[in-house]
Amino acid sequence: MTHRISAKLHFAGKDDFCQVNVHNLASGFPLHSHDYVEIVIILAGQAEHRINEKAYSVTSGDVYVLMGNQEHGFQNTTRDFRVCNVMFRPELFNFPLEKLKTMPGYQALFLLEPERRKESEFRGLLSLDSANLKEVLEKVRRLRHEMETREPGYDSAIQAYLLDIIVFLSRIYSSSSVNSTVGLLRFSEAIAWMEENYARHSAIADLAKRAALSERHFLRMFRKTFKTSPLEHLISLRIRHACELLKSGKFNITEIAYASGFNDSNYFSRQFRRMMGVSPRRFRKSSKQ
């Protein structure tokens, strides 16, 4: 008989958006789901992590990310199996996580792997050696200390330490030369390039070359991951940037259109309304209110 539980974090405010747990799970852990992001760090032993009805073998040093609302649990664990979970709500982060999307490792670990895991057999590809595992655990220890002591400034320290962990893991992934990670990492490099160069024209051939894929394979992989075309994704990146400029109130509509990569303010307005449901002017007015 399979047991399921409901896991839910209660966040009191902006300074209470993160939790850290370390478990000894020799007897496994029942299937459960939650609506927050979870960084899973396998500390010791081996097990099968069942995610969305599929089982993945995990071992000491493995690191992967679970997005919200995915049913998962551990089974067939060894007696020494230990795991660290760092759980947080991105929407309560003061730092704009969108800036991290220019890091190929962040794209791969926090966005592409979780998305691909929803529909296919795809286990986590990041595995830390003993030195990196020790270092990330020291960062987790500092994070947990701030959460427990709640000394003055702890709310800022919590976010800083969590961001440090995210960047640290993303950099390790970016520098990985293990064969199993290279393919996804090259694809993530193309996506990260789009994030940083949204205002430039991105030809499919150029993006495919960055990903070391044929155009056909790149398009197939892109659609499978993002459920849209590269052009639509690029437009959404431009609209996202335009929203930030509109909120600032420092530029007129035409200036924002050109700064966001649109060569025509009328076309920009049509695309903005299509994606946001309101005109740029209405959006700016509502953001001020």
LOMARKE-728303 format. One line per field, with one value per residue: residue number from 1; z, x, y of N, C-alpha, C in turn. Coordinates in Angstrom, 3 decimals, padded with zeros to 6 digits. Example, Ala and Ser with C-alpha at 12.3 -4.5 7.8 and 13.67 -1.06 7.14 Angstrom:
residues 2
num: (1,2)
n.w: (007.800,007.080)
n.u: (013.190,012.850)
n.v: (-005.690,-002.250)
ca.w: (007.800,007.140)
ca.u: (012.300,013.670)
ca.v: (-004.500,-001.060)
c.w: (007.800,007.870)
c.u: (013.200,012.900)
c.v: (-003.300,000.030)
//
This chain:
residues 289
num: (1,2,3,4,5,6,7,8,9,10,11,12,13,14,15,16,17,18,19,20,21,22,23,24,25,26,27,28,29,30,31,32,33,34,35,36,37,38,39,40,41,42,43,44,45,46,47,48,49,50,51,52,53,54,55,56,57,58,59,60,61,62,63,64,65,66,67,68,69,70,71,72,73,74,75,76,77,78,79,80,81,82,83,84,85,86,87,88,89,90,91,92,93,94,95,96,97,98,99,100,101,102,103,104,105,106,107,108,109,110,111,112,113,114,115,116,117,118,119,120,121,122,123,124,125,126,127,128,129,130,131,132,133,134,135,136,137,138,139,140,141,142,143,144,145,146,147,148,149,150,151,152,153,154,155,156,157,158,159,160,161,162,163,164,165,166,167,168,169,170,171,172,173,174,175,176,177,178,179,180,181,182,183,184,185,186,187,188,189,190,191,192,193,194,195,196,197,198,199,200,201,202,203,204,205,206,207,208,209,210,211,212,213,214,215,216,217,218,219,220,221,222,223,224,225,226,227,228,229,230,231,232,233,234,235,236,237,238,239,240,241,242,243,244,245,246,247,248,249,250,251,252,253,254,255,256,257,258,259,260,261,262,263,264,265,266,267,268,269,270,271,272,273,274,275,276,277,278,279,280,281,282,283,284,285,286,287,288,289)
n.w: (000.000,-000.885,000.718,001.142,001.831,002.773,002.276,003.622,003.807,006.122,005.792,007.460,006.767,004.785,005.769,006.435,004.547,003.910,004.557,006.155,006.197,007.573,007.103,008.350,006.566,006.644,006.461,004.307,002.705,002.588,-000.340,-001.327,-001.819,-002.606,-002.684,-003.045,-003.938,-003.955,-003.055,-003.352,-001.638,-001.586,001.074,002.084,001.463,-000.518,-002.665,-004.088,-005.695,-006.042,-008.449,-009.807,-010.582,-011.548,-010.989,-009.751,-009.420,-006.754,-005.174,-002.784,-002.846,-005.041,-006.502,-007.020,-008.270,-007.237,-008.466,-007.544,-006.635,-007.432,-007.101,-004.897,-003.351,-001.181,-001.617,-001.121,000.345,001.566,004.720,005.699,004.581,004.039,003.736,002.668,002.629,001.106,001.197,-000.395,-001.237,-004.281,-005.031,-002.848,-002.635,-002.252,-003.978,-007.498,-009.129,-011.821,-012.898,-012.586,-014.636,-016.740,-016.303,-017.431,-015.870,-013.897,-015.473,-016.366,-013.969,-012.317,-013.972,-016.583,-016.105,-014.084,-015.618,-017.829,-016.487,-015.874,-017.958,-019.021,-018.797,-016.769,-014.850,-012.136,-012.964,-011.700,-009.693,-006.730,-005.736,-002.874,-001.705,-002.702,-001.794,000.947,001.132,000.253,002.228,004.425,003.767,003.898,006.612,007.719,006.748,008.044,010.692,010.835,010.508,012.821,015.009,014.554,014.753,014.805,011.550,010.386,008.444,006.032,005.915,005.641,003.058,001.629,002.144,001.063,-001.614,-002.144,-002.007,-004.204,-006.367,-006.089,-006.598,-009.209,-010.566,-010.313,-011.842,-014.317,-014.871,-015.248,-016.758,-017.219,-019.203,-019.193,-018.507,-020.407,-022.838,-022.038,-020.800,-022.889,-024.353,-022.447,-022.404,-024.765,-024.159,-021.963,-023.254,-024.792,-022.737,-021.874,-024.127,-025.194,-026.647,-029.086,-032.436,-032.821,-034.607,-035.601,-036.519,-035.406,-032.651,-032.472,-033.150,-030.957,-029.088,-029.979,-031.676,-034.320,-036.358,-036.520,-034.381,-032.254,-032.317,-031.793,-029.217,-027.869,-028.074,-026.692,-024.153,-023.450,-024.401,-026.477,-029.264,-030.217,-031.069,-029.903,-027.243,-027.090,-027.547,-025.228,-023.333,-023.997,-023.475,-020.741,-019.872,-020.754,-019.042,-016.607,-017.224,-017.711,-015.177,-013.880,-014.776,-016.100,-018.827,-022.113,-024.111,-026.709,-026.388,-024.592,-026.131,-028.123,-026.484,-025.532,-027.622,-029.775,-032.984,-033.725,-032.330,-032.397,-033.093,-030.844,-028.876,-029.650,-029.287,-026.569,-025.451,-026.292,-024.804,-022.141,-021.701,-021.352,-022.387,-022.850,-021.639,-019.891,-018.232,-017.029,-015.643,-013.837,-012.380,-010.989,-009.317)
n.u: (000.845,000.574,001.541,000.538,001.315,000.582,002.521,003.303,004.510,004.515,004.596,005.419,006.168,008.228,010.726,010.587,010.618,011.861,013.042,015.027,015.853,017.302,017.453,017.481,016.860,016.412,014.297,012.932,010.665,007.343,005.209,004.598,003.509,004.087,003.941,006.206,009.636,012.235,015.464,017.343,019.743,021.776,023.213,024.405,024.639,022.290,019.370,016.043,014.450,011.238,009.514,006.814,005.616,007.791,010.898,014.055,017.458,019.457,022.387,025.041,026.096,024.628,022.668,019.661,016.732,013.415,010.418,007.329,004.339,004.786,004.524,006.359,008.768,010.893,012.267,013.338,015.736,019.142,020.677,022.184,021.199,020.944,019.591,019.495,017.276,016.561,014.246,012.137,010.288,010.180,008.768,008.785,011.274,013.547,015.576,015.822,015.281,015.264,017.567,019.448,019.049,020.740,022.834,024.178,024.315,022.371,020.091,020.082,019.990,017.915,015.763,015.598,016.141,014.107,011.797,011.971,011.909,009.280,008.021,009.574,012.003,014.340,016.919,018.565,021.558,023.691,026.414,028.160,031.582,033.507,034.719,033.259,030.740,031.118,031.582,029.142,027.471,028.445,027.626,024.879,024.680,025.287,023.125,021.016,021.684,021.244,018.499,017.667,018.743,017.971,019.052,019.627,019.127,018.841,016.950,017.858,020.298,019.498,018.375,020.655,022.428,020.970,020.859,023.566,023.990,022.450,023.767,026.312,025.872,024.908,027.133,028.927,027.608,027.725,030.442,030.869,032.260,031.470,030.323,027.559,026.323,027.000,025.466,022.892,023.833,025.016,022.725,021.423,023.140,022.550,019.947,020.453,021.922,019.936,018.442,020.149,020.589,018.204,017.291,018.464,018.443,017.672,018.604,017.447,019.364,021.728,021.238,020.937,023.513,024.945,023.975,025.052,023.597,021.551,019.407,016.823,016.749,017.246,014.958,012.973,013.706,013.513,010.787,009.705,010.622,009.871,007.327,006.620,007.580,010.964,010.838,008.460,009.183,011.309,009.977,008.431,010.446,011.300,008.973,008.786,011.025,010.234,008.096,009.365,010.651,008.453,007.317,009.215,008.791,010.382,010.716,009.330,006.743,007.669,010.466,010.791,009.922,011.934,014.183,013.606,013.909,012.163,011.383,009.375,006.959,004.193,003.862,005.067,003.200,000.968,001.892,002.420,-000.130,-001.304,000.066,-000.024,-002.563,-003.406,-002.874,000.395,000.388,-001.805,-000.895,001.327,000.062,-001.544,000.435,001.584,-000.487)
n.v: (-001.199,002.205,005.134,008.488,011.860,015.235,018.037,021.136,024.395,027.037,030.392,033.233,035.788,038.058,037.423,034.829,032.750,030.462,027.130,024.598,021.225,018.273,014.887,011.540,008.798,005.945,004.219,005.130,007.538,008.687,009.201,012.520,015.928,019.404,023.032,024.571,025.422,023.027,022.231,019.418,017.615,014.931,013.388,011.058,007.492,005.509,005.487,005.201,007.753,008.554,010.203,011.805,009.326,007.939,006.275,007.207,006.522,007.567,008.911,009.521,012.877,013.670,016.253,017.947,019.661,020.224,021.387,023.035,021.156,018.472,015.081,013.110,010.869,008.841,005.578,002.138,002.577,002.786,001.849,003.917,006.203,009.622,012.891,016.283,018.980,021.983,024.387,026.759,029.752,031.225,033.547,035.181,036.149,038.787,039.469,039.782,036.945,036.514,037.545,035.581,033.870,034.225,032.608,029.647,027.286,027.716,027.839,025.166,023.567,024.607,025.161,023.816,021.021,020.348,020.888,019.146,016.770,016.388,015.115,013.095,010.382,011.454,011.996,013.815,015.584,016.745,016.132,016.293,016.439,015.328,017.593,019.826,019.087,019.268,022.012,023.179,022.251,023.601,026.150,025.743,025.199,027.710,029.170,027.853,028.435,031.206,031.190,029.961,031.430,034.070,036.669,040.293,041.571,039.126,038.434,039.535,038.191,035.520,035.474,036.181,034.028,031.904,032.679,032.547,029.782,028.930,030.198,029.085,026.304,026.528,027.518,025.390,023.490,024.795,024.645,022.010,019.117,016.621,013.955,013.349,015.720,017.595,017.854,018.927,021.204,022.672,023.269,024.828,026.980,028.310,029.157,030.788,032.745,033.956,035.107,037.104,038.593,039.565,041.755,041.602,040.278,036.890,034.325,031.100,029.328,030.333,030.065,027.296,026.545,027.497,025.759,023.449,021.780,020.397,022.447,021.397,019.541,021.273,022.956,021.057,020.206,022.627,023.316,021.161,021.646,024.321,024.593,026.267,028.400,029.453,032.147,033.149,032.833,034.604,037.036,037.102,037.436,039.993,041.459,041.055,042.495,045.012,045.480,045.994,048.386,049.997,050.109,051.626,054.205,056.045,056.342,056.967,055.345,054.694,054.797,052.708,050.561,050.355,049.960,047.477,045.796,045.947,047.154,048.786,050.813,050.501,047.808,046.729,047.525,046.032,043.396,043.490,043.900,041.527,039.606,040.504,041.373,043.962,047.380,048.942,051.519,051.367,049.353,050.590,052.626,051.182,049.895,051.983,052.683)
ca.w: (000.000,-000.989,001.598,000.656,002.822,002.232,002.917,003.394,004.632,006.501,005.768,008.175,006.121,003.829,006.398,006.826,003.282,003.638,005.605,005.891,006.958,007.342,007.523,008.214,005.985,006.419,006.133,003.200,003.012,001.750,-001.411,-000.880,-002.765,-001.985,-003.679,-002.964,-004.603,-003.024,-003.473,-002.694,-001.581,-000.990,001.922,002.245,001.122,-001.818,-002.601,-005.285,-005.477,-006.940,-008.826,-010.883,-010.962,-012.091,-009.949,-010.142,-008.448,-006.258,-004.297,-002.082,-003.699,-006.061,-006.213,-008.037,-007.820,-007.463,-008.462,-006.779,-007.096,-007.997,-006.085,-004.821,-002.094,-001.254,-001.375,-001.281,000.867,002.366,006.151,005.995,003.679,004.643,002.710,003.095,001.798,001.248,000.602,-000.387,-002.167,-005.102,-005.137,-001.675,-002.704,-002.554,-005.126,-008.735,-009.599,-013.282,-013.261,-012.578,-015.840,-017.691,-015.956,-018.005,-014.820,-013.266,-016.445,-016.415,-012.699,-011.701,-014.924,-017.638,-015.529,-013.529,-016.663,-018.614,-015.622,-015.820,-019.056,-019.554,-017.882,-016.739,-013.479,-011.930,-013.534,-010.911,-008.605,-006.081,-005.104,-001.415,-001.334,-002.987,-000.894,002.246,001.066,000.193,003.535,005.309,003.423,004.451,008.069,008.024,006.487,009.125,011.909,010.798,010.672,014.194,015.991,014.243,015.249,013.961,010.171,009.944,007.243,004.890,005.891,005.122,001.599,001.095,002.189,000.098,-002.938,-002.233,-002.314,-005.572,-007.302,-005.949,-007.322,-010.634,-011.106,-010.439,-013.016,-015.516,-015.123,-015.343,-018.033,-017.262,-020.459,-019.027,-018.339,-021.491,-023.786,-021.468,-020.509,-024.136,-024.642,-021.492,-022.795,-025.772,-023.478,-021.160,-024.196,-025.120,-021.572,-021.766,-025.392,-025.674,-027.557,-030.364,-033.270,-032.561,-035.667,-035.139,-036.860,-034.433,-031.362,-032.591,-033.137,-029.560,-028.362,-030.629,-032.172,-035.614,-036.189,-036.280,-033.020,-031.327,-032.278,-031.128,-027.802,-027.341,-027.931,-025.656,-022.860,-023.158,-024.925,-027.395,-030.217,-029.782,-031.312,-028.854,-025.996,-027.169,-027.354,-023.810,-022.614,-024.265,-022.758,-019.320,-019.677,-020.943,-017.825,-015.604,-017.633,-017.520,-013.743,-013.440,-015.110,-016.561,-020.282,-022.806,-024.718,-027.849,-025.856,-023.995,-027.231,-028.728,-025.477,-025.301,-028.814,-030.814,-033.907,-034.028,-031.084,-032.589,-032.990,-029.428,-028.135,-029.981,-028.632,-025.127,-025.122,-026.516,-023.735,-020.800,-021.576,-021.262,-023.149,-022.034,-020.831,-018.794,-017.318,-016.248,-014.746,-012.767,-011.531,-010.095,-008.321)
ca.u: (000.000,001.345,001.053,000.788,001.087,000.587,003.546,003.013,005.268,003.772,005.509,004.811,006.479,009.334,011.909,010.291,010.222,012.802,013.251,016.078,015.701,018.245,016.743,017.974,015.679,016.702,013.048,012.280,009.764,006.152,004.910,003.990,003.659,004.064,003.894,007.404,010.817,013.046,016.788,017.611,021.168,021.945,024.396,025.046,023.820,021.640,017.919,015.275,013.551,010.093,009.008,005.820,005.415,009.019,011.905,015.398,018.477,020.235,023.471,025.721,026.643,023.666,021.896,018.664,015.724,012.012,009.502,006.130,003.245,005.264,004.464,007.640,009.095,012.049,012.023,014.517,016.884,020.137,020.552,022.899,020.703,020.676,019.295,019.275,016.306,016.477,012.947,011.875,009.299,010.845,008.008,009.053,012.675,013.746,016.471,015.157,015.894,015.366,018.951,020.237,018.767,021.841,023.828,023.800,024.111,021.075,019.101,020.054,019.645,016.683,014.667,015.486,016.000,012.756,010.773,012.080,011.582,007.828,007.470,010.456,012.964,015.452,017.378,019.464,022.878,024.737,026.938,029.247,032.640,033.506,035.089,032.126,029.654,031.455,031.423,027.729,026.884,028.816,026.724,023.568,024.780,025.181,021.734,020.193,022.029,020.528,017.077,017.401,019.108,017.170,019.711,019.323,019.579,018.763,016.139,018.751,021.313,018.871,018.292,022.021,022.983,020.250,021.339,024.928,023.864,021.939,024.833,027.387,025.483,024.796,028.493,029.490,026.969,028.243,031.826,030.944,032.718,031.001,029.613,026.106,025.816,027.422,024.386,021.930,024.514,025.147,021.388,021.154,023.955,021.776,018.825,021.022,022.292,018.698,018.080,021.045,020.614,016.818,017.037,019.101,017.789,018.214,018.274,017.418,020.648,022.732,020.923,021.243,024.970,025.357,023.583,025.723,022.538,021.000,018.249,015.633,016.821,017.118,013.550,012.214,014.050,013.006,009.328,009.409,010.956,009.174,005.958,006.419,008.674,011.997,010.403,007.502,009.939,012.069,009.025,008.060,011.572,011.270,007.829,009.150,011.914,009.432,007.294,010.212,010.864,007.191,007.158,010.150,008.215,011.433,010.804,008.048,006.442,008.562,011.800,010.739,009.814,013.253,015.090,013.236,014.202,011.146,011.729,008.161,006.202,002.849,003.994,005.321,001.947,000.104,002.430,002.260,-001.534,-001.579,000.633,-000.330,-003.997,-003.661,-001.924,001.533,-000.002,-002.663,-000.042,002.117,-000.845,-001.954,001.603,001.748,-001.550)
ca.v: (000.000,003.429,006.186,009.835,012.900,016.591,018.856,022.543,025.324,028.235,031.516,034.355,037.060,038.035,036.876,033.462,032.148,029.378,026.141,023.621,019.990,017.174,013.683,010.171,008.147,004.527,003.526,005.819,008.657,008.475,010.145,013.767,017.041,020.723,024.104,025.388,024.865,022.235,021.774,018.137,017.281,013.613,013.475,009.745,006.342,005.399,005.281,005.536,008.890,008.405,011.518,011.711,007.917,007.351,006.103,007.600,006.138,008.711,008.504,010.603,013.935,014.098,017.464,018.249,020.628,019.884,022.516,022.764,020.293,017.218,014.041,012.423,010.226,007.954,004.164,001.274,003.324,002.073,002.166,005.162,007.241,010.935,013.885,017.669,019.674,023.435,024.697,028.201,030.310,032.251,034.792,036.002,036.540,040.207,039.547,039.336,035.712,036.550,037.862,034.362,033.089,034.373,031.579,028.350,026.300,027.973,027.392,023.705,022.938,025.098,025.343,022.812,019.681,020.121,020.905,017.916,015.636,016.230,014.326,012.058,009.781,012.390,012.166,014.940,015.335,017.381,015.311,017.015,015.655,015.484,018.963,020.704,018.704,019.854,023.470,023.562,021.962,024.708,027.253,025.384,025.355,029.138,029.538,027.312,029.165,032.491,030.918,029.543,032.456,035.256,037.869,041.461,041.448,037.728,038.302,039.784,037.138,034.306,035.586,036.202,032.675,031.078,033.081,032.014,028.348,028.805,030.591,028.096,025.100,026.864,027.640,024.046,022.879,025.470,024.246,020.552,018.544,015.235,013.722,013.339,017.079,018.487,018.116,019.862,022.457,023.424,023.802,025.904,028.137,029.039,029.802,031.872,033.809,034.663,035.909,038.254,039.333,039.560,042.872,041.305,039.270,035.555,033.376,029.712,028.703,030.781,029.451,025.873,026.424,027.678,024.555,022.322,020.912,020.759,023.327,020.578,019.002,022.400,023.357,019.998,020.254,023.891,023.202,020.176,022.230,025.575,024.523,027.382,028.553,030.397,033.522,033.507,032.942,035.851,038.130,037.128,038.034,041.429,042.019,041.056,043.639,046.224,045.672,046.628,049.774,050.700,050.339,052.674,055.505,056.960,056.403,056.915,054.039,054.459,054.500,051.378,049.600,050.172,049.408,046.075,044.999,046.126,048.241,049.540,050.966,049.954,046.350,046.475,047.671,044.890,042.212,043.673,043.651,040.111,038.796,041.009,041.615,045.404,048.177,049.394,052.678,050.913,048.595,051.532,053.324,050.273,049.606,053.130,052.623)
c.w: (000.000,-000.125,001.031,001.769,002.122,002.986,002.605,004.346,004.924,006.621,006.384,007.497,005.248,004.419,006.759,005.603,002.959,004.833,005.166,006.789,006.583,007.934,007.395,007.764,005.655,006.021,005.004,003.659,002.069,000.667,-000.850,-001.963,-002.000,-003.065,-003.596,-003.690,-003.562,-003.686,-002.667,-002.783,-000.867,-000.236,002.038,001.809,-000.273,-001.625,-003.990,-004.920,-006.518,-007.182,-009.991,-011.463,-011.589,-010.996,-010.504,-009.044,-008.050,-005.267,-003.719,-003.058,-004.758,-005.586,-007.357,-007.411,-008.182,-007.412,-007.724,-007.454,-007.897,-006.885,-006.079,-003.434,-002.287,-000.906,-001.599,-000.828,001.589,003.806,006.502,005.181,004.450,003.526,003.361,002.107,002.123,000.477,000.694,-001.408,-002.986,-005.124,-003.948,-001.594,-003.032,-003.773,-006.376,-009.331,-011.116,-013.726,-013.325,-013.860,-016.926,-017.386,-016.545,-016.940,-014.100,-014.194,-016.400,-015.133,-012.199,-012.672,-015.891,-017.079,-014.944,-014.585,-017.460,-017.797,-015.553,-016.840,-019.522,-018.460,-017.851,-015.293,-013.373,-012.396,-012.730,-009.750,-008.034,-005.578,-003.617,-000.980,-001.555,-002.104,000.490,002.240,001.037,001.525,004.559,005.032,003.981,005.971,008.472,007.814,007.636,010.441,011.967,011.026,012.123,015.210,015.800,014.892,014.339,012.574,009.615,008.655,005.994,004.767,005.307,003.600,000.972,001.062,001.205,-001.322,-003.176,-002.611,-003.766,-006.595,-007.275,-006.753,-008.823,-011.277,-011.275,-011.659,-014.298,-015.875,-015.301,-016.731,-018.145,-018.493,-020.318,-018.916,-019.554,-022.427,-023.265,-021.201,-021.761,-024.538,-023.717,-021.801,-023.844,-025.135,-022.642,-022.051,-024.581,-023.966,-021.514,-023.003,-026.031,-026.697,-028.937,-031.129,-033.043,-033.644,-035.118,-035.390,-035.840,-033.066,-031.368,-032.536,-031.721,-028.735,-028.912,-031.110,-033.598,-035.370,-035.850,-034.848,-031.994,-031.189,-031.543,-029.615,-027.143,-027.094,-026.822,-024.275,-022.509,-023.658,-025.828,-028.335,-029.664,-029.976,-030.237,-027.512,-025.965,-026.955,-025.884,-022.960,-022.791,-023.512,-021.259,-018.995,-019.790,-019.697,-016.746,-015.944,-017.449,-016.046,-013.251,-013.712,-015.677,-018.072,-020.893,-023.532,-025.867,-027.386,-025.276,-025.074,-027.830,-027.748,-025.237,-026.527,-029.915,-031.684,-034.248,-032.766,-031.214,-032.483,-031.535,-028.631,-028.393,-029.265,-027.117,-024.702,-025.271,-025.341,-022.336,-020.597,-021.431,-022.105,-022.258,-021.129,-019.652,-017.755,-016.434,-015.237,-013.563,-011.835,-010.571,-008.982,-007.320)
c.u: (000.876,000.725,001.444,000.508,001.108,001.607,003.283,003.844,004.413,004.765,004.828,005.078,007.689,010.595,011.734,009.836,011.046,012.849,014.337,015.841,016.811,017.614,017.629,016.785,015.941,015.459,012.278,011.411,008.569,005.979,004.200,004.176,003.571,004.146,005.092,008.556,011.676,014.366,017.103,019.106,021.308,023.279,025.142,024.079,023.232,020.144,017.340,014.354,012.435,009.486,008.040,005.715,006.640,010.071,013.295,016.370,019.291,021.269,024.161,026.359,025.688,022.885,020.914,017.572,014.338,011.186,008.234,005.181,003.726,005.257,005.767,007.850,010.264,011.650,013.316,015.797,017.859,020.064,021.212,022.374,020.330,020.508,019.076,018.314,016.337,015.245,012.665,010.803,009.967,010.114,008.226,010.507,012.767,014.641,015.740,015.852,016.020,016.806,019.819,020.069,019.820,022.967,023.387,023.522,022.795,019.956,018.957,019.487,018.260,015.499,014.522,015.316,014.604,011.666,010.797,011.704,010.081,007.312,008.357,011.343,014.199,015.848,018.273,020.872,024.013,025.140,028.168,030.316,032.669,033.813,033.925,030.930,029.888,031.223,029.957,027.041,027.266,027.943,025.327,023.576,024.633,023.752,020.841,020.441,021.280,019.031,016.732,017.674,018.322,017.745,019.388,019.944,019.454,017.968,016.973,019.790,020.753,018.821,019.678,022.619,022.271,020.696,022.744,024.897,023.432,023.027,025.961,027.070,025.400,026.169,029.142,028.910,027.544,029.645,031.987,031.397,032.330,030.126,028.102,025.514,026.059,026.275,023.392,022.569,024.691,023.810,021.072,021.976,023.234,020.612,019.316,021.423,021.056,018.278,018.890,021.012,019.232,016.535,017.649,018.294,018.463,017.750,018.343,018.760,021.716,022.502,021.267,022.750,025.505,025.052,024.257,024.714,022.176,019.789,016.996,015.598,016.648,015.657,012.703,012.454,013.494,011.503,008.950,009.629,010.066,007.731,005.623,007.610,009.735,011.572,009.430,008.205,010.715,011.158,008.630,009.182,011.575,010.129,008.122,010.061,011.138,008.592,008.099,010.456,009.598,006.961,008.050,009.620,009.211,011.449,009.413,007.912,007.390,009.960,011.851,010.672,011.187,014.240,014.829,013.447,013.176,011.508,010.539,007.306,004.778,002.852,004.242,004.023,001.007,000.579,002.258,000.823,-001.879,-001.095,000.185,-001.813,-004.386,-002.622,-000.750,001.163,-000.870,-001.846,000.753,001.260,-001.242,-000.797,001.870,000.723,-001.288)
c.v: (001.242,004.510,007.545,010.826,014.237,017.413,020.322,023.393,026.542,029.388,032.728,035.686,036.926,037.411,035.403,032.669,030.909,028.428,025.169,022.412,019.018,015.923,012.447,009.334,006.685,003.749,004.201,006.976,008.563,009.537,011.360,014.812,018.343,021.782,025.035,024.692,024.150,021.831,020.528,017.835,015.943,013.603,012.153,008.653,006.385,005.162,005.425,006.699,008.783,009.775,011.352,010.305,007.267,007.321,006.417,007.177,007.363,008.201,009.726,011.595,014.431,015.315,017.689,019.096,020.115,021.154,022.116,021.785,019.090,016.172,013.251,011.821,009.275,006.524,003.385,001.969,002.401,002.572,003.501,006.341,008.512,011.960,015.243,018.331,021.166,023.887,026.187,028.567,031.425,033.584,035.711,036.453,038.026,040.399,039.053,038.114,035.658,036.816,036.618,033.552,033.266,033.388,030.243,027.295,026.478,027.515,025.867,023.105,023.324,025.198,024.167,021.401,019.456,020.066,019.610,016.691,015.385,015.221,013.180,011.483,010.677,012.639,013.400,014.611,015.952,016.475,016.002,016.050,015.997,016.912,019.922,020.379,019.306,021.355,023.890,023.284,023.032,025.924,026.996,025.564,026.817,029.639,029.092,028.047,030.498,032.283,030.597,030.654,033.746,036.512,039.053,041.339,040.045,037.571,038.529,038.673,035.847,034.345,035.549,034.804,031.751,031.402,032.542,030.538,028.151,029.115,029.560,026.836,025.355,026.966,026.268,023.346,023.481,024.993,022.740,020.109,017.077,015.041,013.831,014.737,017.970,018.842,019.136,021.211,023.301,024.038,024.971,027.145,028.976,029.785,030.977,033.046,034.619,035.573,037.196,039.140,039.390,040.657,042.634,040.264,037.920,034.595,031.955,029.032,029.074,030.138,027.966,025.636,026.567,026.429,023.299,021.286,021.310,021.658,022.525,020.047,020.116,022.826,022.325,020.039,021.521,023.806,022.221,020.764,023.404,025.610,025.710,027.455,029.497,031.854,033.985,033.686,034.251,037.057,038.238,037.712,039.551,042.108,042.082,042.240,044.948,046.516,046.376,048.093,050.597,051.025,051.478,054.073,056.500,057.167,056.414,055.580,053.714,054.090,053.089,050.302,049.311,049.551,047.925,045.204,045.080,047.330,049.123,049.603,050.429,048.429,045.948,046.520,046.504,043.629,042.299,043.365,042.168,039.259,039.210,041.303,043.073,046.127,048.572,050.577,052.275,050.139,049.545,052.266,052.437,049.951,050.755,053.103,051.507)
//
